[in-house]
Amino acid sequence: MIISEYLKSSPNNNFFLLAGPCVIEGEQMALDIAAQIAPLCSELGIPYVFKGSYRKANRSRLDSFTGIGDIEALQILGKVRSAVGVPVVTDIHQPEEARMAADFVDILQIPAFLCRQTDLLIAAAKTGRAVNIKKGQFLAPGSMRFAVDKVRESGCDEVMVTDRGTTFGYGDLVVDFRGIPEMQAECKAPVIMDVTHSLQQPNTTGGVTGGRPDMIETIARAAIAVGADGLFIETHPEPAKAKSDGANMLRLDLLPALLKRLTELRATINRF
């Protein structure tokens, strides 16, 4: 599958969506989430990519959940891809993980804190998979062109960029929506708004990241209004029971109405 063509395949010029749980917690949960989102997106003309981390390497505390096992989680991602019939994205953390993950997924994601790691970007590019680079919380939007150049110069033209907010003080993030058109112009690549991670409130005194899920629609609507190519939304049937990032995730049963409203907004924007 040529991912760039798939992401632009909407018959109504709609945005595309990367959505799923923060981390793979089990096979049935992953399949259930994908099976609920895929037909909804098909109905709305939204190209859909299932998202799930096979392992969480960036955690606040040593006792935080990191995953069920790399190969087991990657096999689940592969099963979602074959059973539900949608592309799959997962993040990698070290160069040696790139080839391993590429056997199961369509898009390799570079975490925000690692977006300047040259060896990681090169390794992802050389797998032949598409690469999604998250903008570091510490970087100006225009600086992302250098990360994109590393991937392209390593032989991969299937590259996209994701904004996930910028560090604002010690325990919050802020989204500068000027960054979306700026990265589109500088990087000449699709730009995605990571709606849920941009609403994290990291580094709390209890060692568990907080969040503002009440602002999910606000961030998503603003991103669509300024022309984001895609949205990234982590979702879970019961965020309070999620093993990672539950504080900023969207409850799964709220996703259909949200996507319908965002599709209507995108149609309005397309008329201008």
Disulfide bonds with the S-S distance in Angstrom:
none
